[in-house]
């Protein structure tokens, strides 16, 4: 099945584009998609995609599926469906 991955900021720079159609097997979770994106974009993405409890010096990754934050769904275990729109970004804050 195919999902659309959109990214902004640093994740966009690492993937080399802001929109990307990704083929994944049926039943793929957000976590599985992130692993697939590391295959596509390179190992440097792994540091940014690490879970907060893992060794990561980077801000927490935010993922939205069809406009809904995965924190309100099943987290990284959220199962993706054909045609889903996935937005991946690292929040920026400042004053």
C-alpha positions in Angstrom: 0.0 0.0 0.0 1.1 3.6 -0.5 1.1 6.4 2.1 2.1 10.0 1.6 4.8 11.3 4.0 5.1 15.0 4.4 7.9 16.6 6.4 9.0 20.1 7.3 12.2 21.7 8.6 15.1 19.4 9.5 13.3 16.1 8.6 12.5 17.6 5.2 16.2 18.4 4.7 17.3 14.9 5.7 14.7 13.3 3.4 15.6 15.7 0.6 12.0 16.5 -0.2 8.8 17.6 1.5 6.4 15.1 0.0 7.2 11.4 -0.5 5.1 8.5 -1.6 6.2 5.4 0.4 5.2 1.8 -0.4 4.8 -0.2 2.8 3.1 -3.6 3.5 -0.5 -3.7 4.7 -0.6 -3.5 8.5 2.5 -1.3 8.7 2.6 0.9 11.9 4.0 4.3 12.3 7.1 2.7 13.8 7.5 0.5 10.8 7.2 3.6 8.5 9.9 5.4 10.5 12.2 2.4 10.0 11.4 2.4 6.2 12.2 6.2 6.1 15.6 5.5 7.7 16.2 3.0 4.8 15.3 5.8 2.3 16.8 8.8 3.9 19.8 7.4 5.7 21.0 6.4 9.1 21.2 10.0 10.3 17.4 10.0 10.6 17.6 7.2 13.3 18.8 9.7 15.9 15.9 12.0 15.2 13.4 9.1 15.2 14.6 7.6 18.5 12.1 7.2 21.3 12.5 9.7 24.1 13.8 7.0 26.5 16.6 6.1 24.1 19.8 8.0 23.7 18.8 11.0 21.7 20.0 14.6 22.1 17.2 15.8 19.8 13.8 17.2 20.4 10.9 14.7 20.4 9.6 13.8 17.0 5.9 14.6 16.3 3.9 12.5 13.9 0.4 13.2 12.6 -1.7 10.8 10.7 -4.5 12.3 8.6 -4.3 15.4 10.8 -4.4 13.6 14.2 -1.4 13.4 16.5 -0.4 9.8 17.1 -0.4 10.6 20.8 -4.2 10.6 20.6 -4.2 7.4 18.6 -2.1 4.3 19.3 1.3 6.1 19.4 4.0 4.5 17.2 1.8 1.4 17.1 -0.8 3.3 15.0 -1.6 1.1 12.0 -1.5 2.9 8.7 -4.0 2.5 5.9 -3.9 2.9 2.1 -3.6 6.6 1.2 -2.9 7.9 4.7 -1.2 11.3 5.0 1.6 11.3 7.5 3.2 14.5 8.7 6.6 14.2 10.5 8.3 17.1 12.1 10.3 18.3 15.1 8.6 21.1 17.0 10.4 24.4 17.1 10.0 26.8 20.1 11.6 30.1 20.9 11.0 33.5 22.3 
